[in-house]
Every structure is written in structure tokens, then in C-alpha cells.
Amino acid sequence: MDALSGAGPRRARGRPGARSSGVRAPAAPWARFSAWLECVCVVTFDLELGQALELVYPSDFRLTDKEKSSICYLSFPDSHSGCLGDTQFSFRIRQCGGQRSPWHDDRHYDTGAPVSLQREPAHYFGYVYFRQVKDSSVKRGYFQKSLVLVSRLPFVRLFQALLSLIAPEYFDKLAPCLEAVCNEIDQWPAPMPGQTLNLPVMGVILQVRIPSRVDKPESSAPKQCGHENLLPAPVVLSSVHELDLFRCFQPVLAHVQTLWELMLLGEPLVVLAPSPAMSSEMVLALTRCLHPLKFCCDYRPYFTIHDSEFREFTTRTQAPPNVVLGVTNPFFIKMLQHWPHILRVGEPRMSGDLPKQVKLKKPSRLKTLDTKPGLYTAYTAHLHRDKALLKRLLKGLQKKRPSDMQTALLRRHLLELTQSFIIPLEHYMTSLMPLQKSIMPWKTPPQIRPFRQDDFLCSLEHAGPQLTCILKGDWLGLYRRFFKSPHFDGWYRQRHKEMVQKLEALHLEAICEAVRGLRGKQNIEAWMKDKSEVEIVDLVLKLREKLVWAQGHQLPVKEATLQRAQLYIETIIGSLPKDLQAVLCPP
């Protein structure tokens, strides 16, 4: 831990004692760094302790003992993986020390970012660069160390690219190199949805575009501009978060549509892969195949028997939780025989990797789980498989079509599938919104009507997914199961929240419109004639409350409207008796 303490001048931090677990004071100089990363960790192998946390930087970032233990175990591949050389993977853990107070820019980022890319409020992502090479100077004969970036942002592509730059250098030069990199990150602009950013690090400029919720599908890549003014020329990342979907799903292409349904319904799924890299990529690919729908269930890209949630996830006294687990240890197959869906990815590295005698118990339709990759489940898909898509992808393989083109085909198919499913829900939800003409300025806004599942299902005959999707099947059955899943609850809560905010914004605009003519003092006095002082004070308080709420929740209201409302408040207060002015505007 002392490796960085003397590695150069340190800047003053926030007030001593003002921090709790995983929290820094809002005035800390590391606010820019914290817009991207929580901390950087180095995990090494200790002969006596096993995996051990060598350092955390910035050194005043506090992790709980449980978080430290999780980071240590999840930063090294399982012994079954046998990873030699350099490997990258990722994990996701629960934050254990209470939720962090958000930085002022967190809400601004989350307001503009797609829901699937918003910061995780209660979880940390760990992005790992692990090196294991032979080293005769070490007692065990191997150098084993991991550099880990801990963040709340799901920017797997960006942080993997960053690690590939800094980890090899760090393994050679150690602490001073890491401090220099962290200081560079502390100079980066904050992630701004919809903007292309240049991020300098170690003599390289990473150019990325942060997606915005108003983006069209083709606008996610950085615009190729401004290169002539940048020396050296930037390394342009096509995405901060998207994976090579085709490469991830290639071993299980025939099951992609069934897997999409399982993800949509929030079904428990175990992904058994030969390495943490394959495990974490497959889990992340599965959770992102629902885009633009937010994945609302728990997921662990890489999970081990040492994890603090191990007992919680493997207990047989209750139904499996709604979680996608990525594992590499075959022991999990024995422990999770009661789970309904298991995805086996890749070929085993050694014979006996999965004992043939291990069987999945009920339902009886499941075959013996042998060493063959595939999806082991009794689930019957509601929709018919898109054979035309599979033929196109397989033909692309035969013709050696570039992987990015194959991924674009697959991503577009999954996007259209999700949109076809969600659009009828969106249309029905919109119909529950009160009409704008029913919003009266001096009355409480009308309520959003309740979501009635039977009414929605009846609407599908004329406005269902068959209008935008050629796939046949039991769409009604899929919707009925979706209503019981965490994803329906998550989608409904998000849409209801957005509609409430829209309703409040329309109400504020209606109030401003109603008092538009009160700008002159004579008009205000004429308006006040038939109103009691209590009514006028009530209006001022309501308008002020609306303004505070609109600004605090970043409602979709024009800045000019907010300024006009503030002007009305000041004008009305100025027309009141002095004693009331003193009450409403205390010194």
C-alpha cells in the first residue's frame, strides 16, 4: 500500500473524516477521475495469503473488507482456466458500504444517457488485465498479477482499450507509471452523452463518442473529424460499450433467439465457459441483446465459489434468483443442477472437465449434460426461429465475411426483435397519458391511467408486433410471461416516471401561459382584485415548488419557461404588502 505514498507530490483531498465506504467528499480534486473510475486496484499472488490487494489508487478510496475480498478473488482466473500470458475479462459486484452520494454531474450524465448505459447505483464493474508468465525469480515460478479498473460505467470496450495501454507498462514500471496515468485521467472531460471526446493517456489519444438516448442506431460511432489538429492522430474506438456479438454468439448461433427470450423473461441462466474472458463476454453479450431495453436483473460476468453471494445463488431451499451467472469451474454444474437453463460455451480444455455422470434433474426432457457445448433447457421458445437470418450468417462464415459485418447483421436483428416487442407496449402506455387540454393551470394535474394487462393484450390484434416483425409464434404467451418478469416492472417504472415528469412539465407550462398577461403591474393588480391574500401566497408557493422540482428532476422544460416563471414570482411578490413580502422573501 505504501508503494505510491512517495511517488510524487500529492494534492489535498476532501475534509478528513467526511468520507464513508467508497465515498469521497464532493469537493475532492479527484472529481474528474471519479466521473470515469472509482479506483484502480492491483491484485497480486501471495504465497501465504493467496490473492492479495497490493494497492488501491487513489489511496483514500475506501473499500469494505467484503469488497476487497471480492475484487481479489474475481481478479484472477479460476485454477480450471489455466490462463497463461495476458488475458482480459470483467466482473460485477454489489457495493457493500451504502450508496454513494452522486457527484453533481452524475444526474446530468444519466439524464442524457440511454437507460442501459446509466451509472450503476449499487454495483461496481471490475475490468481486469491479468498476466501470468513464467518467472524463475519468483518462488512459485510464475509472475501473477492483475490490474483492475473499478467503475460504475458499463464501458467495457473503452476500459479494455485503456487497460491494454497501461497494464503492460505498469507491469514493467510499477507505481510511478500508475500515478501518472491516474493524473492524466483526472484531466479528462466528464462523459457527456452525445459528444465525441478526446481522452489523452500515455502519449495516445483515445477518441470516443458517448451514446445519447436520442441517438439513431447508426450515430453511435465517433464522427471522423478534427484529426488534423491532434498529434498524435487519435485511436478511434467505434463504441465505448458494444461487444463483437457475432464472435460471442458464434458457438451458439442456433440458440440466439431462444436466449433472447430467456433474457427478456429474466430467466436464471448459468454460462459455463473455459475462461473468464469467454464467460464475461458471453454474459455481457446476453444482457445487451435486449437493447434498447434495460437489463433489470442481476448478472455476474464472472463468478467464483469464493464470492460472498455463493450460498445465496446456490441454495436449493428456494427458486433460483433472476440472475445470469458466468462461471468457469465445472463444480457449479453439480451445485446448480436445479437451475432451469445452462449454456455450455467452448470446448473443455481437459478430459473429464464435465463428468458424464452429472445430470440435470427435472424436467425430464433435459439430456445428460456432457462435454458438448450447447443450451441445456426444457424451455420451449414462443417465437419461430428466423431461419433466413441463420442462413445469411452461415453463408457469411463460408464467404469469410468480416466479423463486424456479421455482428451488424446480428445486432440489427436483435434490435428489430426487441423494438417489435416493445413498440406495442409504448403505444399502449402513451394512450394512458391524460390529454394536454385536460391540464388546468390552477388544478392538480390529472393522473396517468393504470396499465391494464388484459386491455393491452386486446389491443395487440390491431397494433401488435406482427405489424413490424415477420416472425410468427405465440406473441401473447410471450407478453403474459413478460408481465411476470423484472423487466416489465423495470420498463414500466421508467416509462411511468418519464410520463409523470412530462405531465409536470406541461402543468408548469400551463401555469406560465395562464399568467403570461400578468407582466404589467396594472394587470397583476386587476388579477389580484378577486383573490384573497391566501390564494395569492398559495400560488407563489406552488409556482416556486414547481420550479424547484423542475430543476431538481431536470424536467423537459425550456430554460426560457423557467426564467419566465421566476419573473412572475418576483412580480407578484412585489405587488403584495410589505409584511407578506418579508414572509415570502426573508432576508
C-alpha positions in Angstrom: 0.0 0.0 0.0 2.9 2.4 0.6 4.2 2.0 -3.0 2.5 5.2 -4.1 2.9 7.3 -1.0 6.2 8.8 -2.0 5.7 8.6 -5.8 5.4 12.3 -6.3 3.5 15.3 -4.9 0.0 14.6 -3.6 -2.9 17.0 -3.8 -5.0 17.9 -0.9 -8.2 15.9 -0.6 -11.6 16.5 1.0 -12.2 17.1 4.6 -10.8 14.4 6.9 -13.5 12.2 8.3 -16.0 13.2 5.7 -15.8 10.0 3.8 -17.6 6.7 4.2 -17.0 3.4 2.3 -16.5 4.1 -1.4 -17.2 7.8 -0.9 -15.1 11.0 -1.4 -16.1 14.5 -0.4 -17.8 16.3 -3.4 -15.0 19.0 -3.3 -12.2 16.4 -3.7 -9.8 17.2 -6.5 -10.4 13.7 -8.0 -13.9 14.6 -9.2 -12.9 14.3 -12.9 -11.2 11.0 -12.3 -14.3 9.8 -10.4 -16.6 10.7 -13.3 -14.9 7.7 -15.1 -13.5 5.4 -12.4 -14.0 4.8 -8.7 -10.4 3.5 -8.2 -7.6 1.4 -9.7 -6.6 -1.8 -7.9 -3.6 -4.1 -8.2 -4.0 -7.7 -7.1 -1.0 -10.0 -6.7 -0.5 -13.6 -5.6 1.0 -14.0 -2.1 2.4 -17.4 -1.2 0.8 -17.2 2.3 -2.4 -15.3 1.6 -3.2 -16.3 -2.0 -4.7 -13.4 -3.9 -3.9 -10.2 -2.1 -4.7 -6.5 -2.7 -1.4 -4.8 -3.3 -2.6 -1.3 -3.6 -5.7 0.9 -4.3 -5.4 4.2 -6.0 -6.4 6.9 -5.1 -5.3 5.6 -1.8 -8.0 7.3 0.2 -10.8 5.5 -1.7 -12.3 3.2 0.9 -13.5 -0.3 0.1 -15.1 -2.6 2.6 -13.4 -5.8 3.6 -16.1 -7.7 1.6 -15.5 -5.6 -1.5 -11.7 -6.1 -1.2 -12.2 -9.9 -0.9 -14.5 -10.0 -3.9 -12.1 -7.9 -6.0 -9.1 -10.2 -5.0 -10.9 -13.5 -5.9 -12.5 -12.2 -9.1 -9.3 -10.6 -10.5 -7.6 -14.0 -11.0 -8.9 -16.7 -13.3 -10.1 -19.9 -11.7 -7.5 -22.7 -11.5 -9.5 -24.7 -14.0 -9.0 -21.9 -16.6 -5.2 -22.3 -17.0 -4.8 -18.8 -18.5 -1.1 -18.2 -19.4 0.1 -14.9 -20.8 -2.1 -11.9 -20.8 -5.9 -12.0 -20.6 -8.7 -9.5 -20.1 -12.1 -10.1 -18.6 -14.7 -8.3 -16.4 -16.8 -8.8 -13.3 -19.6 -7.1 -11.4 -20.1 -7.0 -7.6 -22.5 -5.5 -5.2 -21.4 -2.3 -3.4 -21.4 -3.2 0.3 -20.8 0.1 2.0 -24.0 2.1 1.4 -24.8 4.0 -1.7 -22.5 6.8 -2.7 -23.8 10.4 -2.8 -23.8 11.2 -6.5 -21.5 13.8 -8.0 -23.3 16.8 -9.5 -22.6 15.6 -13.0 -24.0 12.1 -12.4 -27.6 13.1 -12.8 -26.7 15.2 -15.9 -25.0 12.1 -17.5 -27.8 9.8 -16.5 -30.4 12.2 -17.9 -28.8 12.2 -21.3 -27.5 8.6 -21.5 -29.6 5.6 -22.7 -31.1 3.7 -19.7 -28.9 0.7 -20.4 -25.7 2.8 -20.1 -26.5 4.8 -17.0 -24.3 4.5 -14.0 -24.8 1.6 -11.7 -26.1 3.0 -8.3 -25.4 -0.2 -6.3 -22.8 -2.2 -8.2 -19.2 -1.9 -9.2 -17.8 -3.1 -12.5 -14.3 -4.5 -12.4 -12.3 -4.5 -15.7 -9.3 -6.9 -15.3 -6.0 -7.2 -17.1 -4.3 -10.4 -15.8 -0.8 -11.5 -16.5 0.7 -15.0 -15.8 4.1 -15.7 -17.1 7.0 -17.9 -16.1 9.4 -16.2 -13.8 12.3 -18.1 -12.2 12.9 -15.3 -9.7 9.5 -16.0 -8.1 9.2 -19.0 -5.6 6.2 -20.5 -7.4 7.9 -20.0 -10.8 5.2 -17.7 -12.1 4.6 -13.9 -12.2 0.9 -13.5 -11.4 -0.7 -10.0 -11.2 -3.9 -8.2 -12.2 -4.5 -4.5 -12.8 -8.2 -3.7 -12.2 -10.2 -0.6 -13.1 -13.2 -0.3 -10.8 -16.1 1.8 -12.3 -19.8 2.3 -12.2 -19.9 2.7 -16.0 -20.6 -0.3 -18.3 -18.0 0.9 -20.8 -16.3 -2.4 -21.4 -14.7 -1.6 -24.8 -13.2 1.7 -23.6 -11.8 0.3 -20.4 -10.4 -2.8 -22.1 -8.6 -0.5 -24.6 -7.3 1.7 -21.7 -6.0 -1.4 -19.9 -4.3 -2.7 -23.0 -2.3 0.6 -23.0 -1.5 1.0 -19.3 -1.2 -2.6 -17.9 1.9 -3.8 -19.9 3.6 -0.5 -19.0 2.6 -0.8 -15.3 3.9 -4.4 -15.0 7.3 -3.1 -16.2 7.5 0.2 -14.3 5.0 -0.2 -11.4 3.8 2.6 -9.1 5.1 5.8 -10.7 3.5 4.9 -14.0 0.1 4.2 -12.4 0.1 7.6 -10.6 0.9 9.4 -13.8 -1.9 7.6 -15.6 -4.4 8.4 -12.9 -3.4 12.1 -13.0 -4.0 12.1 -16.8 -7.5 10.6 -16.3 -8.1 13.3 -13.7 -7.8 15.8 -16.6 -10.3 14.1 -18.9 -13.6 15.9 -19.6 -16.6 14.3 -17.9 -18.5 11.7 -20.0 -21.1 13.7 -21.9 -23.9 11.8 -23.8 -24.0 12.7 -27.5 -20.4 14.2 -27.5 -17.2 12.9 -29.1 -14.4 13.2 -26.6 -10.6 13.1 -26.9 -9.0 11.3 -23.9 -5.2 11.5 -23.7 -3.3 8.8 -21.9 0.4 7.7 -22.1 1.0 9.6 -25.3 -2.1 8.2 -27.0 -5.4 9.9 -27.6 -8.5 7.7 -27.3 -11.3 9.2 -29.3 -14.8 8.0 -28.2 -18.4 9.1 -28.6 -20.6 8.7 -25.5 -24.1 7.4 -26.7 -27.1 9.6 -26.1 -30.7 8.4 -25.5 -31.8 10.4 -28.6 -29.2 8.7 -30.9 -30.3 6.9 -34.0 -28.7 3.4 -34.2 -26.1 4.5 -36.8 -24.9 7.5 -34.8 -23.0 5.7 -32.0 -19.6 5.9 -33.6 -17.4 9.0 -33.2 -17.5 11.5 -36.1 -14.3 11.3 -38.1 -13.4 14.9 -37.7 -10.7 17.2 -36.1 -7.9 14.6 -36.6 -5.7 17.2 -38.4 -5.5 19.2 -35.2 -4.5 16.3 -33.0 -1.0 15.0 -32.7 -0.6 12.1 -32.5 -3.6 11.0 -34.5 -6.2 9.6 -32.2 -7.1 5.9 -31.8 -10.8 6.0 -32.7 -13.0 3.5 -30.7 -16.1 2.6 -32.7 -18.0 2.2 -29.4 -17.4 2.5 -25.6 -19.6 -0.5 -24.7 -20.5 -2.7 -27.7 -19.0 -6.2 -28.0 -18.4 -8.3 -31.1 -21.8 -10.0 -30.8 -21.1 -12.4 -33.7 -17.9 -13.7 -32.1 -19.6 -14.1 -28.7 -22.6 -15.9 -30.1 -21.0 -17.9 -32.9 -20.7 -21.1 -30.8 -24.5 -21.0 -30.0 -25.9 -19.3 -33.1 -28.8 -21.7 -33.4 -29.9 -20.7 -29.9 -29.7 -16.9 -30.1 -33.4 -16.3 -30.4 -34.2 -18.7 -27.5 -31.5 -16.9 -25.5 -33.1 -13.6 -26.4 -36.4 -14.8 -25.0 -34.8 -16.1 -21.8 -33.1 -12.7 -21.2 -36.4 -10.9 -22.0 -38.2 -13.0 -19.4 -35.4 -12.6 -16.8 -34.9 -16.4 -16.5 -32.0 -17.7 -14.3 -29.1 -18.8 -16.5 -25.7 -20.3 -15.9 -23.0 -19.7 -18.6 -20.2 -22.3 -18.2 -17.1 -21.3 -20.2 -13.5 -22.4 -20.4 -12.1 -19.0 -19.3 -13.2 -15.8 -17.5 -12.7 -13.9 -20.8 -15.3 -16.1 -22.6 -17.6 -16.2 -19.6 -17.7 -12.4 -19.1 -18.1 -11.6 -22.8 -20.9 -14.1 -23.2 -22.8 -12.8 -20.1 -22.4 -9.1 -21.2 -23.5 -10.1 -24.8 -26.6 -11.8 -23.4 -27.5 -8.8 -21.2 -27.1 -6.4 -24.1 -29.1 -8.3 -26.7 -32.2 -6.6 -25.3 -31.1 -3.1 -26.4 -32.7 -0.6 -26.1 -34.5 -2.3 -23.2 -32.6 -2.0 -19.9 -31.5 -5.3 -18.4 -33.1 -5.1 -15.0 -32.0 -8.5 -13.5 -28.7 -9.2 -11.7 -25.8 -10.5 -13.7 -22.3 -11.6 -12.9 -20.0 -11.8 -15.9 -17.5 -13.9 -13.8 -18.4 -15.7 -10.6 -16.4 -18.0 -8.3 -17.1 -20.3 -5.4 -15.3 -17.7 -3.2 -17.9 -15.0 -3.9 -19.9 -13.7 -0.9 -23.2 -14.4 -2.8 -22.2 -18.0 -3.4 -24.6 -19.5 -0.9 -27.4 -17.2 -1.8 -27.2 -18.2 -5.5 -26.7 -22.0 -4.9 -29.3 -22.7 -2.2 -31.9 -25.2 -3.1 -34.4 -24.1 -0.4 -35.9 -21.6 -2.9 -36.3 -21.0 -6.6 -33.1 -19.8 -8.4 -32.8 -16.0 -8.4 -33.2 -13.9 -11.6 -29.5 -13.7 -12.4 -27.2 -14.6 -15.2 -24.0 -16.3 -13.8 -20.8 -16.6 -15.8 -18.6 -19.4 -14.3 -15.6 -21.5 -15.3 -15.5 -24.1 -12.6 -17.4 -27.3 -13.5 -18.2 -27.7 -9.8 -21.1 -25.2 -10.4 -22.9 -27.7 -12.7 -23.2 -30.0 -9.7 -24.2 -27.2 -7.4 -26.7 -25.7 -9.9 -28.5 -28.8 -11.2 -31.8 -27.3 -10.0 -31.3 -24.3 -12.3 -33.6 -24.4 -15.4 -31.1 -23.2 -18.0 -27.4 -23.9 -18.6 -25.4 -22.6 -21.5 -22.1 -24.5 -22.2 -19.7 -22.5 -24.3 -16.5 -23.6 -25.9 -14.6 -26.9 -25.8 -13.3 -28.2 -22.5 -9.5 -28.0 -22.0 -9.1 -31.4 -20.5 -10.9 -34.7 -20.5 -13.3 -35.1 -17.6 -13.9 -31.3 -17.5 -17.6 -32.1 -17.1 -18.2 -35.5 -15.6 -20.7 -37.5 -17.8 -22.5 -38.8 -14.8 -23.6 -35.3 -13.8 -27.2 -35.0 -14.9 -29.6 -32.1 -14.8 -32.5 -33.2 -12.7 -36.1 -32.3 -13.6 -37.5 -31.5 -16.0 -37.0 -34.9 -17.5 -36.7 -33.6 -21.1 -33.2 -32.4 -20.4 -30.4 -34.6 -21.7 -27.4 -35.6 -19.7 -25.1 -32.7 -19.5 -22.0 -34.0 -21.3 -19.0 -32.1 -22.7 -20.7 -30.8 -25.8 -21.3 -27.0 -26.0 -25.0 -26.0 -26.2 -28.0 -24.8 -24.4 -29.4 -27.3 -21.9 -33.0 -26.3 -21.1 -36.6 -27.6 -21.2 -37.8 -24.1 -22.3 -39.9 -24.0 -25.5 -39.5 -20.8 -27.4 -42.7 -18.8 -28.1 -41.4 -17.5 -31.5 -40.4 -19.5 -34.5 -36.7 -19.4 -35.3 -35.6 -16.9 -38.0 -34.0 -19.5 -40.4 -33.3 -16.8 -43.0 -31.0 -14.9 -40.6 -29.1 -18.1 -39.7 -28.6 -18.9 -43.4 -27.2 -15.4 -44.0 -24.8 -15.6 -41.0 -23.6 -19.1 -42.0 -23.2 -18.0 -45.6 -21.2 -15.1 -44.3 -18.9 -17.5 -42.4 -18.4 -19.6 -45.6 -17.5 -16.4 -47.6 -15.3 -15.2 -44.8 -17.4 -12.0 -44.4 -15.7 -9.6 -41.8 -16.8 -10.2 -38.2 -18.0 -6.6 -37.8 -20.4 -7.1 -40.8 -21.7 -10.3 -39.2 -22.1 -8.5 -35.9 -24.0 -5.6 -37.6 -26.4 -8.2 -39.1 -27.0 -9.9 -35.8 -27.3 -6.7 -33.8 -29.9 -5.3 -36.2 -31.9 -8.5 -36.0 -31.9 -8.4 -32.2 -32.7 -4.7 -32.1 -35.7 -5.1 -34.5 -36.9 -8.1 -32.5 -36.8 -6.0 -29.2 -38.3 -3.0 -30.8 -41.2 -5.1 -32.4 -41.9 -6.4 -28.9 -41.7 -3.0 -27.1 -43.4 -0.7 -29.6 -47.0 -2.0 -28.8 -46.2 -1.6 -25.1 -45.0 2.0 -25.8 -48.1 2.8 -27.9 -50.5 1.5 -25.2 -48.6 3.3 -22.4 -48.9 6.6 -24.4 -52.7 6.1 -24.6 -52.7 6.2 -20.7 -51.4 9.8 -20.7 -54.0 12.5 -20.0 -54.8 14.8 -22.9 -53.0 18.1 -22.8 -56.2 20.1 -22.9 -57.2 18.5 -19.6 -54.2 20.0 -17.8 -55.5 23.1 -16.0 -53.1 25.6 -14.5 -54.6 26.0 -11.0 -55.6 22.4 -10.5 -53.6 19.3 -9.7 -52.6 17.6 -12.9 -54.8 14.6 -13.9 -53.5 11.1 -13.1 -51.9 8.7 -15.6 -54.4 5.9 -16.1 -53.4 2.4 -14.8 -51.8 -0.2 -17.0 -54.4 -3.0 -17.5 -52.8 -6.1 -19.0 -56.0 -7.5 -20.4 -56.7 -4.2 -22.3 -53.2 -4.2 -23.7 -53.5 -7.9 -24.9 -56.7 -7.0 -26.6 -55.0 -4.1 -28.4 -52.5 -6.5 -30.0 -54.9 -7.7 -32.6 -54.8 -4.3 -34.4 -51.5 -2.9 -33.1 -49.3 -5.9 -32.2 -45.7 -6.9 -33.2 -47.0 -8.6 -36.3 -47.0 -5.1 -37.9 -43.2 -4.7 -37.7 -41.9 -8.3 -37.4 -42.3 -11.2 -39.8 -41.7 -13.8 -37.1 -44.7 -16.0 -36.3 -45.4 -17.6 -32.9 -47.2 -17.2 -29.6 -46.6 -13.4 -29.0 -49.5 -13.3 -26.5 -47.9 -16.1 -24.4 -44.6 -14.2 -24.5 -46.2 -11.0 -23.3 -48.0 -12.9 -20.5 -44.7 -14.3 -19.2 -43.0 -10.9 -19.7 -45.6 -9.3 -17.3 -44.3 -11.5 -14.5 -40.6 -10.7 -15.2 -38.4 -8.0 -13.6 -38.0 -6.4 -17.0 -41.7 -5.4 -17.3 -41.5 -3.9 -13.8 -38.3 -2.0 -14.7 -39.6 -0.8 -18.1 -43.0 0.3 -16.6 -41.4 2.2 -13.7 -39.1 4.0 -16.1 -41.8 4.9 -18.5 -44.2 5.9 -15.8 -41.5 8.2 -14.2 -40.9 9.8 -17.6 -44.6 10.4 -18.1 -45.0 11.9 -14.7 -42.2 14.3 -15.5 -43.7 15.2 -18.8 -47.1 15.8 -17.0 -45.4 18.1 -14.5 -43.6 20.0 -17.3 -46.8 20.5 -19.2 -48.5 21.7 -16.0 -45.7 24.2 -15.4 -46.0 25.5 -18.9 -49.8 25.8 -18.5 -49.3 27.9 -15.3 -46.8 30.1 -17.1 -49.2 30.5 -20.1 -52.0 31.4 -17.7 -50.1 34.2 -16.0 -48.3 35.4 -19.2 -50.6 38.5 -19.2 -49.6 39.5 -15.7 -46.3 41.1 -16.6 -47.5 44.7 -16.0 -48.3 45.9 -12.5 -51.8 47.0 -13.5 -52.6 43.6 -14.9 -51.4 41.9 -11.8 -53.4 44.2 -9.6 -56.5 43.6 -11.7 -55.9 39.8 -11.4 -55.4 40.1 -7.6 -58.7 42.0 -7.0 -60.9 39.0 -6.8 -58.4 36.8 -5.0 -57.5 36.7 -1.3 -54.0 37.1 0.0 -54.1 33.3 1.0 -54.8 32.4 -2.6 -52.0 34.6 -3.9 -49.5 33.3 -1.4 -50.6 29.8 -2.3 -50.0 30.5 -6.0 -46.5 31.8 -5.3 -45.6 28.8 -3.1 -46.9 26.4 -5.7 -45.1 28.1 -8.5 -41.9 28.2 -6.5 -42.3 24.5 -5.6 -42.8 23.6 -9.3 -39.6 25.5 -10.2 -37.5 23.7 -7.6 -39.0 20.3 -8.6 -38.4 21.0 -12.4 -34.8 22.0 -11.9 -34.1 19.2 -9.3 -35.5 16.5 -11.6 -34.3 18.1 -14.9 -37.8 18.2 -16.4 -38.1 18.6 -20.1 -38.9 22.3 -19.8 -37.4 25.1 -21.8 -35.0 27.4 -19.9 -37.0 30.4 -21.1 -40.1 29.0 -19.4 -38.3 28.5 -16.1 -36.9 32.1 -16.3 -40.4 33.4 -17.1 -41.9 31.6 -14.1 -39.2 33.1 -11.9 -40.0 36.6 -13.2 -43.7 36.1 -12.5 -43.0 35.1 -8.9 -40.9 38.2 -8.4 -43.5 40.5 -10.0 -46.4 39.0 -7.9 -44.4 39.2 -4.7 -43.5 42.9 -5.5 -47.3 43.7 -5.6 -48.0 42.3 -2.2 -48.0 44.2 1.1 -44.5 44.7 2.7 -45.3 42.3 5.6 -46.1 39.4 3.2 -43.1 40.3 1.0 -40.9 39.8 4.1 -42.5 36.4 4.8 -42.1 35.2 1.2 -38.6 36.7 0.7 -36.9 36.6 4.1 -33.5 38.4 4.2 
